Amino acid sequence: MIGKRKYMVSGNDLDGKYVEKELWASSAREALEIAQGWDDGNNYTVARKKGCGCGS
């Protein structure tokens, strides 16, 4: 996964409860776009870099 980092996306489910998921992406914007494209019923609004980028 050259050029990709692990990101944590968060938002709300249909009941308004907080949800988080991890994914690999090149940027926070790309991570959020990927998550918003998932058909899981959740509304993702924030993407943050996870870890230090050193393989963790």
All heavy atoms as TSV, in Angstrom:
chain	resi	resn	atom	element	x	y	z
A	1	MET	N	N	0.831	-1.181	0.000
A	1	MET	CA	C	0.000	0.000	0.000
A	1	MET	C	C	0.883	1.256	0.000
A	1	MET	O	O	0.843	2.056	0.913
A	1	MET	CB	C	-0.895	0.001	1.220
A	1	MET	CG	C	-1.880	-1.094	1.305
A	1	MET	SD	S	-3.482	-0.362	1.385
A	1	MET	CE	C	-4.484	-1.778	1.151
A	2	ILE	N	N	1.667	1.403	-1.018
A	2	ILE	CA	C	2.553	2.550	-1.118
A	2	ILE	C	C	1.723	3.820	-1.279
A	2	ILE	O	O	0.820	3.886	-2.105
A	2	ILE	CB	C	3.523	2.373	-2.296
A	2	ILE	CG1	C	4.415	1.169	-2.033
A	2	ILE	CG2	C	4.336	3.643	-2.525
A	2	ILE	CD1	C	5.323	0.809	-3.172
A	3	GLY	N	N	2.054	4.837	-0.484
A	3	GLY	CA	C	1.335	6.097	-0.549
A	3	GLY	C	C	0.021	6.119	0.193
A	3	GLY	O	O	-0.683	7.112	0.161
A	4	LYS	N	N	-0.314	5.043	0.858
A	4	LYS	CA	C	-1.583	4.991	1.593
A	4	LYS	C	C	-1.293	5.017	3.089
A	4	LYS	O	O	-0.282	4.492	3.547
A	4	LYS	CB	C	-2.354	3.719	1.257
A	4	LYS	CG	C	-2.656	3.555	-0.203
A	4	LYS	CD	C	-4.010	4.091	-0.538
A	4	LYS	CE	C	-4.306	3.825	-2.002
A	4	LYS	NZ	N	-5.618	4.228	-2.362
A	5	ARG	N	N	-2.178	5.614	3.835
A	5	ARG	CA	C	-2.107	5.652	5.299
A	5	ARG	C	C	-3.433	5.191	5.866
A	5	ARG	O	O	-4.457	5.222	5.190
A	5	ARG	CB	C	-1.827	7.069	5.789
A	5	ARG	CG	C	-0.482	7.569	5.412
A	5	ARG	CD	C	-0.277	8.936	5.981
A	5	ARG	NE	N	1.019	9.422	5.541
A	5	ARG	CZ	C	1.763	10.249	6.237
A	5	ARG	NH1	N	1.334	10.703	7.379
A	5	ARG	NH2	N	2.921	10.639	5.786
A	6	LYS	N	N	-3.387	4.821	7.121
A	6	LYS	CA	C	-4.613	4.396	7.782
A	6	LYS	C	C	-5.343	5.622	8.330
A	6	LYS	O	O	-4.741	6.478	8.976
A	6	LYS	CB	C	-4.293	3.439	8.918
A	6	LYS	CG	C	-5.519	2.726	9.451
A	6	LYS	CD	C	-5.161	1.725	10.521
A	6	LYS	CE	C	-4.669	0.460	9.865
A	6	LYS	NZ	N	-4.532	-0.647	10.808
A	7	TYR	N	N	-6.632	5.698	8.042
A	7	TYR	CA	C	-7.475	6.796	8.510
A	7	TYR	C	C	-8.647	6.245	9.300
A	7	TYR	O	O	-9.106	5.125	9.056
A	7	TYR	CB	C	-8.015	7.622	7.333
A	7	TYR	CG	C	-6.965	8.512	6.721
A	7	TYR	CD1	C	-6.119	8.041	5.731
A	7	TYR	CD2	C	-6.808	9.818	7.147
A	7	TYR	CE1	C	-5.150	8.848	5.179
A	7	TYR	CE2	C	-5.836	10.641	6.604
A	7	TYR	CZ	C	-5.013	10.150	5.619
A	7	TYR	OH	O	-4.045	10.958	5.082
A	8	MET	N	N	-9.116	7.040	10.235
A	8	MET	CA	C	-10.299	6.731	11.024
A	8	MET	C	C	-11.393	7.691	10.574
A	8	MET	O	O	-11.200	8.911	10.610
A	8	MET	CB	C	-10.018	6.932	12.515
A	8	MET	CG	C	-11.208	6.693	13.402
A	8	MET	SD	S	-11.615	4.969	13.592
A	8	MET	CE	C	-10.232	4.373	14.514
A	9	VAL	N	N	-12.495	7.139	10.097
A	9	VAL	CA	C	-13.640	7.971	9.729
A	9	VAL	C	C	-14.712	7.809	10.792
A	9	VAL	O	O	-14.880	6.734	11.358
A	9	VAL	CB	C	-14.193	7.620	8.331
A	9	VAL	CG1	C	-13.218	8.014	7.255
A	9	VAL	CG2	C	-14.552	6.164	8.204
A	10	SER	N	N	-15.405	8.886	11.085
A	10	SER	CA	C	-16.433	8.823	12.118
A	10	SER	C	C	-17.659	9.616	11.678
A	10	SER	O	O	-17.594	10.461	10.796
A	10	SER	CB	C	-15.895	9.374	13.443
A	10	SER	OG	O	-15.502	10.722	13.288
A	11	GLY	N	N	-18.753	9.287	12.324
A	11	GLY	CA	C	-20.019	9.943	12.032
A	11	GLY	C	C	-21.122	9.342	12.877
A	11	GLY	O	O	-20.880	8.901	14.000
A	12	ASN	N	N	-22.331	9.296	12.322
A	12	ASN	CA	C	-23.497	8.808	13.053
A	12	ASN	C	C	-24.224	7.747	12.249
A	12	ASN	O	O	-24.240	7.796	11.025
A	12	ASN	CB	C	-24.465	9.951	13.333
A	12	ASN	CG	C	-23.839	11.016	14.185
A	12	ASN	OD1	O	-23.244	10.726	15.205
A	12	ASN	ND2	N	-23.955	12.262	13.759
A	13	ASP	N	N	-24.851	6.802	12.983
A	13	ASP	CA	C	-25.689	5.811	12.308
A	13	ASP	C	C	-27.115	6.349	12.218
A	13	ASP	O	O	-27.379	7.510	12.556
A	13	ASP	CB	C	-25.617	4.450	13.003
A	13	ASP	CG	C	-26.197	4.455	14.410
A	13	ASP	OD1	O	-26.795	5.467	14.832
A	13	ASP	OD2	O	-26.059	3.424	15.092
A	14	LEU	N	N	-28.032	5.526	11.761
A	14	LEU	CA	C	-29.421	5.973	11.572
A	14	LEU	C	C	-30.102	6.368	12.878
A	14	LEU	O	O	-31.029	7.179	12.883
A	14	LEU	CB	C	-30.226	4.869	10.883
A	14	LEU	CG	C	-29.800	4.554	9.449
A	14	LEU	CD1	C	-30.572	3.359	8.918
A	14	LEU	CD2	C	-29.994	5.757	8.552
A	15	ASP	N	N	-29.634	5.797	14.004
A	15	ASP	CA	C	-30.214	6.122	15.311
A	15	ASP	C	C	-29.526	7.300	15.974
A	15	ASP	O	O	-29.854	7.661	17.099
A	15	ASP	CB	C	-30.129	4.903	16.236
A	15	ASP	CG	C	-30.950	3.739	15.719
A	15	ASP	OD1	O	-32.015	3.992	15.123
A	15	ASP	OD2	O	-30.524	2.581	15.916
A	16	GLY	N	N	-28.527	7.880	15.310
A	16	GLY	CA	C	-27.793	9.016	15.872
A	16	GLY	C	C	-26.633	8.621	16.758
A	16	GLY	O	O	-26.024	9.476	17.384
A	17	LYS	N	N	-26.308	7.336	16.813
A	17	LYS	CA	C	-25.187	6.872	17.641
A	17	LYS	C	C	-23.869	7.072	16.897
A	17	LYS	O	O	-23.795	6.968	15.673
A	17	LYS	CB	C	-25.358	5.401	17.995
A	17	LYS	CG	C	-26.554	5.145	18.869
A	17	LYS	CD	C	-26.679	3.682	19.190
A	17	LYS	CE	C	-27.944	3.430	20.004
A	17	LYS	NZ	N	-28.188	2.020	20.203
A	18	TYR	N	N	-22.826	7.340	17.672
A	18	TYR	CA	C	-21.486	7.579	17.129
A	18	TYR	C	C	-20.905	6.286	16.562
A	18	TYR	O	O	-20.995	5.232	17.181
A	18	TYR	CB	C	-20.587	8.100	18.258
A	18	TYR	CG	C	-19.178	8.410	17.843
A	18	TYR	CD1	C	-18.887	9.561	17.129
A	18	TYR	CD2	C	-18.137	7.561	18.181
A	18	TYR	CE1	C	-17.591	9.861	16.764
A	18	TYR	CE2	C	-16.839	7.844	17.818
A	18	TYR	CZ	C	-16.574	9.002	17.108
A	18	TYR	OH	O	-15.286	9.286	16.745
A	19	VAL	N	N	-20.305	6.348	15.372
A	19	VAL	CA	C	-19.657	5.190	14.755
A	19	VAL	C	C	-18.277	5.587	14.244
A	19	VAL	O	O	-18.051	6.746	13.868
A	19	VAL	CB	C	-20.488	4.607	13.592
A	19	VAL	CG1	C	-21.772	3.995	14.086
A	19	VAL	CG2	C	-20.783	5.651	12.538
A	20	GLU	N	N	-17.356	4.622	14.254
A	20	GLU	CA	C	-16.006	4.809	13.742
A	20	GLU	C	C	-15.609	3.589	12.928
A	20	GLU	O	O	-15.976	2.478	13.274
A	20	GLU	CB	C	-14.983	4.910	14.872
A	20	GLU	CG	C	-14.902	6.202	15.576
A	20	GLU	CD	C	-13.762	6.215	16.582
A	20	GLU	OE1	O	-13.313	5.143	17.032
A	20	GLU	OE2	O	-13.326	7.321	16.908
A	21	LYS	N	N	-14.839	3.817	11.868
A	21	LYS	CA	C	-14.283	2.724	11.084
A	21	LYS	C	C	-12.919	3.142	10.563
A	21	LYS	O	O	-12.652	4.323	10.385
A	21	LYS	CB	C	-15.190	2.353	9.918
A	21	LYS	CG	C	-16.489	1.732	10.361
A	21	LYS	CD	C	-17.181	1.031	9.243
A	21	LYS	CE	C	-18.468	0.402	9.766
A	21	LYS	NZ	N	-19.255	-0.179	8.718
A	22	GLU	N	N	-12.065	2.145	10.312
A	22	GLU	CA	C	-10.737	2.398	9.769
A	22	GLU	C	C	-10.693	2.022	8.300
A	22	GLU	O	O	-11.377	1.094	7.871
A	22	GLU	CB	C	-9.691	1.553	10.497
A	22	GLU	CG	C	-9.455	1.939	11.913
A	22	GLU	CD	C	-8.383	1.076	12.560
A	22	GLU	OE1	O	-7.795	0.213	11.884
A	22	GLU	OE2	O	-8.138	1.270	13.752
A	23	LEU	N	N	-9.852	2.750	7.547
A	23	LEU	CA	C	-9.624	2.395	6.158
A	23	LEU	C	C	-8.288	2.957	5.706
A	23	LEU	O	O	-7.690	3.785	6.379
A	23	LEU	CB	C	-10.760	2.906	5.267
A	23	LEU	CG	C	-10.977	4.412	5.207
A	23	LEU	CD1	C	-10.388	4.957	3.925
A	23	LEU	CD2	C	-12.436	4.711	5.266
A	24	TRP	N	N	-7.809	2.468	4.570
A	24	TRP	CA	C	-6.557	2.936	3.971
A	24	TRP	C	C	-6.888	3.909	2.857
A	24	TRP	O	O	-7.754	3.645	2.014
A	24	TRP	CB	C	-5.769	1.765	3.398
A	24	TRP	CG	C	-5.199	0.884	4.447
A	24	TRP	CD1	C	-5.780	-0.226	4.978
A	24	TRP	CD2	C	-3.945	1.028	5.104
A	24	TRP	NE1	N	-4.963	-0.778	5.925
A	24	TRP	CE2	C	-3.823	-0.034	6.017
A	24	TRP	CE3	C	-2.909	1.942	5.013
A	24	TRP	CZ2	C	-2.706	-0.194	6.831
A	24	TRP	CZ3	C	-1.798	1.783	5.815
A	24	TRP	CH2	C	-1.701	0.728	6.713
A	25	ALA	N	N	-6.200	5.066	2.832
A	25	ALA	CA	C	-6.421	6.062	1.795
A	25	ALA	C	C	-5.178	6.934	1.664
A	25	ALA	O	O	-4.289	6.912	2.520
A	25	ALA	CB	C	-7.633	6.918	2.134
A	26	SER	N	N	-5.123	7.713	0.600
A	26	SER	CA	C	-3.994	8.611	0.350
A	26	SER	C	C	-4.137	9.940	1.082
A	26	SER	O	O	-3.146	10.625	1.312
A	26	SER	CB	C	-3.856	8.878	-1.152
A	26	SER	OG	O	-3.601	7.682	-1.833
A	27	SER	N	N	-5.362	10.318	1.417
A	27	SER	CA	C	-5.602	11.589	2.096
A	27	SER	C	C	-6.877	11.492	2.919
A	27	SER	O	O	-7.689	10.589	2.715
A	27	SER	CB	C	-5.736	12.725	1.077
A	27	SER	OG	O	-6.912	12.558	0.322
A	28	ALA	N	N	-7.048	12.453	3.807
A	28	ALA	CA	C	-8.267	12.483	4.615
A	28	ALA	C	C	-9.490	12.715	3.725
A	28	ALA	O	O	-10.544	12.119	3.940
A	28	ALA	CB	C	-8.174	13.580	5.671
A	29	ARG	N	N	-9.337	13.541	2.724
A	29	ARG	CA	C	-10.455	13.806	1.805
A	29	ARG	C	C	-10.862	12.525	1.078
A	29	ARG	O	O	-12.050	12.216	0.966
A	29	ARG	CB	C	-10.075	14.880	0.795
A	29	ARG	CG	C	-11.180	15.130	-0.224
A	29	ARG	CD	C	-10.828	16.237	-1.155
A	29	ARG	NE	N	-10.873	17.487	-0.391
A	29	ARG	CZ	C	-10.498	18.652	-0.855
A	29	ARG	NH1	N	-10.043	18.762	-2.071
A	29	ARG	NH2	N	-10.577	19.723	-0.103
A	30	GLU	N	N	-9.859	11.774	0.591
A	30	GLU	CA	C	-10.165	10.517	-0.085
A	30	GLU	C	C	-10.817	9.525	0.873
A	30	GLU	O	O	-11.770	8.833	0.514
A	30	GLU	CB	C	-8.901	9.895	-0.678
A	30	GLU	CG	C	-9.167	8.600	-1.398
A	30	GLU	CD	C	-7.922	7.877	-1.867
A	30	GLU	OE1	O	-6.793	8.250	-1.452
A	30	GLU	OE2	O	-8.076	6.917	-2.632
A	31	ALA	N	N	-10.320	9.461	2.113
A	31	ALA	CA	C	-10.901	8.552	3.107
A	31	ALA	C	C	-12.371	8.877	3.352
A	31	ALA	O	O	-13.212	7.982	3.412
A	31	ALA	CB	C	-10.116	8.638	4.414
A	32	LEU	N	N	-12.674	10.156	3.481
A	32	LEU	CA	C	-14.060	10.565	3.720
A	32	LEU	C	C	-14.941	10.256	2.507
A	32	LEU	O	O	-16.063	9.762	2.660
A	32	LEU	CB	C	-14.115	12.052	4.053
A	32	LEU	CG	C	-15.431	12.584	4.584
A	32	LEU	CD1	C	-15.887	11.812	5.815
A	32	LEU	CD2	C	-15.316	14.058	4.896
A	33	GLU	N	N	-14.421	10.475	1.307
A	33	GLU	CA	C	-15.196	10.168	0.095
A	33	GLU	C	C	-15.465	8.669	-0.022
A	33	GLU	O	O	-16.558	8.255	-0.400
A	33	GLU	CB	C	-14.457	10.677	-1.140
A	33	GLU	CG	C	-14.479	12.184	-1.256
A	33	GLU	CD	C	-13.601	12.711	-2.370
A	33	GLU	OE1	O	-12.889	11.916	-3.023
A	33	GLU	OE2	O	-13.619	13.933	-2.588
A	34	ILE	N	N	-14.459	7.849	0.313
A	34	ILE	CA	C	-14.639	6.394	0.273
A	34	ILE	C	C	-15.711	5.978	1.272
A	34	ILE	O	O	-16.630	5.225	0.955
A	34	ILE	CB	C	-13.307	5.672	0.569
A	34	ILE	CG1	C	-12.331	5.870	-0.585
A	34	ILE	CG2	C	-13.545	4.186	0.824
A	34	ILE	CD1	C	-10.908	5.431	-0.269
A	35	ALA	N	N	-15.603	6.482	2.507
A	35	ALA	CA	C	-16.554	6.108	3.557
A	35	ALA	C	C	-17.970	6.565	3.213
A	35	ALA	O	O	-18.937	5.844	3.457
A	35	ALA	CB	C	-16.123	6.702	4.894
A	36	GLN	N	N	-18.106	7.756	2.636
A	36	GLN	CA	C	-19.437	8.252	2.281
A	36	GLN	C	C	-20.037	7.437	1.142
A	36	GLN	O	O	-21.247	7.426	0.973
A	36	GLN	CB	C	-19.361	9.734	1.924
A	36	GLN	CG	C	-19.124	10.600	3.139
A	36	GLN	CD	C	-18.896	12.061	2.803
A	36	GLN	OE1	O	-18.562	12.415	1.675
A	36	GLN	NE2	N	-19.059	12.921	3.788
A	37	GLY	N	N	-19.212	6.730	0.397
A	37	GLY	CA	C	-19.695	5.875	-0.679
A	37	GLY	C	C	-20.147	4.504	-0.220
A	37	GLY	O	O	-20.763	3.761	-0.977
A	38	TRP	N	N	-19.822	4.141	1.039
A	38	TRP	CA	C	-20.256	2.846	1.566
A	38	TRP	C	C	-21.775	2.852	1.735
A	38	TRP	O	O	-22.362	3.837	2.161
A	38	TRP	CB	C	-19.623	2.553	2.917
A	38	TRP	CG	C	-18.152	2.316	2.870
A	38	TRP	CD1	C	-17.418	1.917	1.808
A	38	TRP	CD2	C	-17.233	2.477	3.957
A	38	TRP	NE1	N	-16.099	1.803	2.153
A	38	TRP	CE2	C	-15.962	2.134	3.476
A	38	TRP	CE3	C	-17.373	2.864	5.283
A	38	TRP	CZ2	C	-14.830	2.181	4.278
A	38	TRP	CZ3	C	-16.257	2.902	6.074
A	38	TRP	CH2	C	-15.001	2.561	5.577
A	39	ASP	N	N	-22.402	1.732	1.457
A	39	ASP	CA	C	-23.854	1.624	1.599
A	39	ASP	C	C	-24.181	0.893	2.905
A	39	ASP	O	O	-24.746	-0.184	2.902
A	39	ASP	CB	C	-24.437	0.878	0.391
A	39	ASP	CG	C	-25.946	0.900	0.382
A	39	ASP	OD1	O	-26.543	1.774	1.029
A	39	ASP	OD2	O	-26.524	0.022	-0.280
A	40	ASP	N	N	-23.743	1.501	4.036
A	40	ASP	CA	C	-23.970	0.859	5.330
A	40	ASP	C	C	-24.960	1.624	6.206
A	40	ASP	O	O	-25.162	1.287	7.361
A	40	ASP	CB	C	-22.645	0.659	6.075
A	40	ASP	CG	C	-21.922	1.959	6.378
A	40	ASP	OD1	O	-22.420	3.027	5.993
A	40	ASP	OD2	O	-20.848	1.894	7.004
A	41	GLY	N	N	-25.567	2.685	5.666
A	41	GLY	CA	C	-26.573	3.433	6.411
A	41	GLY	C	C	-26.011	4.467	7.359
A	41	GLY	O	O	-26.766	5.156	8.037
A	42	ASN	N	N	-24.683	4.600	7.429
A	42	ASN	CA	C	-24.068	5.573	8.334
A	42	ASN	C	C	-23.737	6.856	7.589
A	42	ASN	O	O	-23.487	6.858	6.388
A	42	ASN	CB	C	-22.798	4.992	8.952
A	42	ASN	CG	C	-23.077	3.787	9.815
A	42	ASN	OD1	O	-24.156	3.656	10.366
A	42	ASN	ND2	N	-22.117	2.899	9.914
A	43	ASN	N	N	-23.706	7.958	8.333
A	43	ASN	CA	C	-23.367	9.266	7.782
A	43	ASN	C	C	-21.993	9.659	8.319
A	43	ASN	O	O	-21.870	10.061	9.469
A	43	ASN	CB	C	-24.432	10.290	8.193
A	43	ASN	CG	C	-24.126	11.663	7.648
A	43	ASN	OD1	O	-23.470	11.805	6.625
A	43	ASN	ND2	N	-24.604	12.679	8.344
A	44	TYR	N	N	-20.952	9.528	7.495
A	44	TYR	CA	C	-19.586	9.847	7.917
A	44	TYR	C	C	-19.281	11.304	7.608
A	44	TYR	O	O	-19.539	11.785	6.509
A	44	TYR	CB	C	-18.588	8.933	7.210
A	44	TYR	CG	C	-18.789	7.484	7.558
A	44	TYR	CD1	C	-19.447	6.620	6.702
A	44	TYR	CD2	C	-18.346	6.990	8.781
A	44	TYR	CE1	C	-19.651	5.297	7.042
A	44	TYR	CE2	C	-18.544	5.667	9.123
A	44	TYR	CZ	C	-19.196	4.832	8.253
A	44	TYR	OH	O	-19.402	3.524	8.595
A	45	THR	N	N	-18.735	12.012	8.608
A	45	THR	CA	C	-18.498	13.451	8.455
A	45	THR	C	C	-17.054	13.865	8.737
A	45	THR	O	O	-16.669	14.965	8.374
A	45	THR	CB	C	-19.416	14.234	9.397
A	45	THR	OG1	O	-19.217	13.776	10.738
A	45	THR	CG2	C	-20.880	14.052	9.014
A	46	VAL	N	N	-16.249	12.990	9.381
A	46	VAL	CA	C	-14.890	13.363	9.776
A	46	VAL	C	C	-13.931	12.235	9.438
A	46	VAL	O	O	-14.250	11.060	9.652
A	46	VAL	CB	C	-14.814	13.651	11.296
A	46	VAL	CG1	C	-13.401	13.985	11.717
A	46	VAL	CG2	C	-15.746	14.777	11.669
A	47	ALA	N	N	-12.748	12.593	8.921
A	47	ALA	CA	C	-11.678	11.614	8.678
A	47	ALA	C	C	-10.405	12.140	9.331
A	47	ALA	O	O	-10.041	13.306	9.150
A	47	ALA	CB	C	-11.467	11.399	7.198
A	48	ARG	N	N	-9.743	11.290	10.115
A	48	ARG	CA	C	-8.505	11.659	10.804
A	48	ARG	C	C	-7.433	10.620	10.546
A	48	ARG	O	O	-7.733	9.423	10.495
A	48	ARG	CB	C	-8.727	11.758	12.308
A	48	ARG	CG	C	-9.640	12.864	12.735
A	48	ARG	CD	C	-9.812	12.893	14.250
A	48	ARG	NE	N	-10.322	11.659	14.793
A	48	ARG	CZ	C	-11.603	11.328	14.890
A	48	ARG	NH1	N	-12.513	12.165	14.450
A	48	ARG	NH2	N	-11.976	10.210	15.421
A	49	LYS	N	N	-6.190	11.069	10.439
A	49	LYS	CA	C	-5.083	10.146	10.275
A	49	LYS	C	C	-4.927	9.352	11.565
A	49	LYS	O	O	-5.010	9.891	12.657
A	49	LYS	CB	C	-3.798	10.917	9.969
A	49	LYS	CG	C	-2.638	10.039	9.601
A	49	LYS	CD	C	-1.475	10.808	9.023
A	49	LYS	CE	C	-1.137	12.041	9.789
A	49	LYS	NZ	N	0.112	12.648	9.381
A	50	LYS	N	N	-4.711	8.053	11.427
A	50	LYS	CA	C	-4.586	7.189	12.597
A	50	LYS	C	C	-3.129	6.788	12.756
A	50	LYS	O	O	-2.479	6.417	11.792
A	50	LYS	CB	C	-5.452	5.946	12.407
A	50	LYS	CG	C	-5.416	5.010	13.582
A	50	LYS	CD	C	-6.539	4.017	13.479
A	50	LYS	CE	C	-6.426	2.934	14.499
A	50	LYS	NZ	N	-6.580	3.355	15.854
A	51	GLY	N	N	-2.633	6.844	13.959
A	51	GLY	CA	C	-1.256	6.450	14.223
A	51	GLY	C	C	-0.274	7.505	13.750
A	51	GLY	O	O	-0.628	8.612	13.390
A	52	CYS	N	N	0.991	7.122	13.727
A	52	CYS	CA	C	2.049	8.064	13.387
A	52	CYS	C	C	2.493	7.953	11.932
A	52	CYS	O	O	3.361	8.680	11.489
A	52	CYS	CB	C	3.253	7.841	14.295
A	52	CYS	SG	S	3.983	6.195	14.119
A	53	GLY	N	N	1.961	6.996	11.195
A	53	GLY	CA	C	2.362	6.803	9.811
A	53	GLY	C	C	3.590	5.951	9.666
A	53	GLY	O	O	4.151	5.835	8.580
A	54	CYS	N	N	4.038	5.339	10.758
A	54	CYS	CA	C	5.263	4.547	10.735
A	54	CYS	C	C	4.956	3.055	10.723
A	54	CYS	O	O	5.748	2.252	11.182
A	54	CYS	CB	C	6.138	4.899	11.929
A	54	CYS	SG	S	5.316	4.669	13.509
A	55	GLY	N	N	3.802	2.701	10.220
A	55	GLY	CA	C	3.430	1.287	10.128
A	55	GLY	C	C	2.526	0.810	11.232
A	55	GLY	O	O	2.130	-0.350	11.268
A	56	SER	N	N	2.159	1.683	12.151
A	56	SER	CA	C	1.275	1.274	13.250
A	56	SER	C	C	-0.164	1.496	12.917
A	56	SER	O	O	-0.514	2.166	11.992
A	56	SER	CB	C	1.606	2.029	14.519
A	56	SER	OG	O	1.424	3.415	14.338
